[in-house]
Amino acid sequence: MSLPYLIVAGGTVLATGAALLWSMKGVTSLRDKEWDDLLLMLQPVHFRGLELVALDHIDPQGNQLKLEPSDMWALLGGPEGLRRMKQNAEVMIALAAYASRWNMVEASIVTERMRQDAIMLRRALFRIRIDAILHRRPMRFPFYLHQAASSYYLMLRRLLCLYEANHAGLHPRLAAAL
């Protein structure tokens, strides 16, 4: 093998390892938190706006072009709303994992589903952020907004249903925080 290939391969391995460590740092720091501490970390997201955008994507009706991209952007709270969604996603996953204290099997499955939703959320937010940095509004922008909203909405619904079924005493506080 030649030296340039080894350098590229080594750089790729290092970058992948660094990204993995960086992503695990947030998860491990949340793992040790108590339920009340996790709840306090949640930031408010305009639920009705989120629900409108998400359901426009998840549950299509007769007029599938009713929400314009600028309307979706405003309903989701713009860049601040998207930032809150990203931060809340990690906290919601930690809250789902916390529920494994009461129901290990269901909480593990729901947590993994939420992790998959979070991957879709982060991917959509990354694409939105790159397009904003490059000062372009591609034709796919509304699809990224739909994807982000629906992924976050599914995470939120999964978490609320998990707590409703497994710890009804904490459900009202969780619902109020979300």
C-alpha positions in Angstrom: 0.0 0.0 0.0 1.2 3.5 -0.7 1.6 6.2 1.9 -1.3 8.5 0.7 -3.8 5.6 1.0 -2.5 4.9 4.6 -2.8 8.6 5.5 -6.4 8.8 4.1 -7.4 5.5 5.8 -5.8 6.6 9.1 -7.5 10.0 8.9 -10.8 8.3 8.3 -10.4 6.0 11.2 -9.5 8.9 13.5 -12.3 11.1 12.3 -14.8 8.2 12.8 -13.5 7.5 16.3 -13.6 11.1 17.3 -17.2 11.4 16.0 -18.2 8.3 18.0 -16.5 9.5 21.2 -18.1 12.9 20.8 -21.6 11.4 20.3 -21.2 9.1 23.3 -20.0 11.9 25.5 -23.5 13.4 25.6 -25.2 10.1 26.1 -23.0 9.1 29.1 -23.3 12.5 30.7 -27.1 12.1 30.6 -27.1 8.5 31.8 -26.1 9.4 35.3 -28.7 12.2 35.8 -31.8 11.8 37.9 -35.3 12.0 36.4 -36.0 15.4 37.8 -32.7 16.7 36.5 -33.5 15.4 33.0 -36.9 17.0 33.1 -35.4 20.4 33.9 -33.1 20.1 30.9 -36.0 20.0 28.4 -36.6 23.3 26.6 -40.0 24.3 25.4 -40.9 23.6 21.8 -44.1 25.0 20.3 -46.1 21.8 20.3 -49.1 22.9 18.1 -46.8 24.2 15.4 -44.7 21.0 15.6 -47.8 18.9 15.4 -49.1 20.7 12.4 -45.9 20.3 10.4 -45.4 16.7 11.5 -48.9 15.5 10.8 -48.8 17.3 7.4 -46.0 14.8 6.6 -47.1 11.7 8.6 -50.9 11.9 8.0 -51.5 13.4 4.6 -54.9 14.8 3.8 -56.5 15.9 0.5 -54.6 19.1 0.2 -51.0 18.1 0.6 -49.6 21.5 -0.3 -51.3 23.5 2.4 -48.1 24.4 4.3 -45.5 26.6 2.6 -41.9 26.3 3.6 -41.9 29.7 5.3 -45.0 28.7 7.3 -43.3 25.5 8.4 -40.2 27.4 9.4 -42.2 29.8 11.5 -44.3 27.0 13.1 -41.2 25.1 14.1 -39.7 28.3 15.7 -36.9 28.9 13.2 -33.3 28.2 14.1 -34.0 28.4 17.8 -36.8 25.9 17.6 -34.7 23.5 15.6 -31.8 23.9 18.2 -34.2 23.1 21.0 -35.5 20.0 19.2 -32.0 18.7 18.7 -31.1 19.3 22.4 -34.4 17.8 23.6 -34.0 14.7 21.5 -31.0 13.5 23.6 -32.8 14.3 26.8 -35.9 12.4 25.6 -33.8 9.3 24.8 -32.3 9.5 28.3 -35.8 9.7 29.8 -36.9 6.7 27.8 -33.8 4.8 29.0 -34.7 5.8 32.5 -38.0 4.1 32.2 -36.1 0.7 31.9 -36.1 0.8 35.7 -39.8 -0.1 35.5 -40.1 -2.0 32.3 -36.8 -3.1 30.8 -38.1 -4.8 27.7 -40.5 -2.1 26.4 -38.3 0.8 27.4 -35.3 -0.8 25.6 -37.3 -1.2 22.4 -38.9 2.3 22.6 -35.4 3.8 23.4 -34.0 2.2 20.3 -36.8 3.4 18.1 -36.3 6.9 19.5 -32.6 6.6 18.7 -33.5 5.8 15.1 -35.8 8.8 15.0 -33.1 11.0 16.5 -30.7 9.9 13.6 -33.3 11.1 11.1 -33.8 14.3 13.1 -30.0 15.0 13.2 -29.7 14.2 9.5 -32.4 16.6 8.6 -31.1 19.4 10.9 -27.6 18.9 9.4 -28.9 19.3 5.9 -30.8 22.5 6.9 -27.7 23.9 8.7 -25.4 23.2 5.7 -27.9 24.9 3.3 -28.1 27.9 5.7 -24.3 28.1 5.8 -24.2 28.0 2.0 -27.0 30.6 1.8 -29.2 28.5 -0.4 -32.8 27.4 -0.1 -32.9 24.2 -2.1 -36.0 22.6 -3.3 -35.6 19.9 -0.6 -35.8 22.4 2.3 -39.5 21.7 3.0 -38.7 18.0 3.0 -36.0 18.5 5.6 -38.4 20.5 7.8 -41.0 17.8 7.5 -38.5 15.1 8.3 -37.2 17.0 11.3 -40.7 17.7 12.6 -42.0 14.2 12.1 -39.0 12.6 13.7 -39.2 14.8 16.8 -42.9 14.3 17.0 -42.6 10.5 16.8 -40.0 10.7 19.6 -42.2 12.8 21.7 -45.3 10.5 21.2 -43.2 7.4 21.8 -41.9 8.8 25.1 -45.3 9.9 26.3 -46.9 6.6 25.5 -44.1 4.7 27.3 -44.6 6.7 30.4 -48.4 6.6 30.2 -48.3 2.8 30.0 -45.5 2.2 32.6 -45.4 5.1 35.1 -48.7 7.0 35.0 -47.6 9.0 38.1 -44.8 10.7 36.2 -46.7 11.0 32.9 -48.4 14.3 33.7 -45.2 16.1 34.7 -43.5 14.8 31.6 -46.3 15.9 29.4 -46.3 19.3 30.9 -42.5 19.6 30.4 -42.7 18.6 26.8 
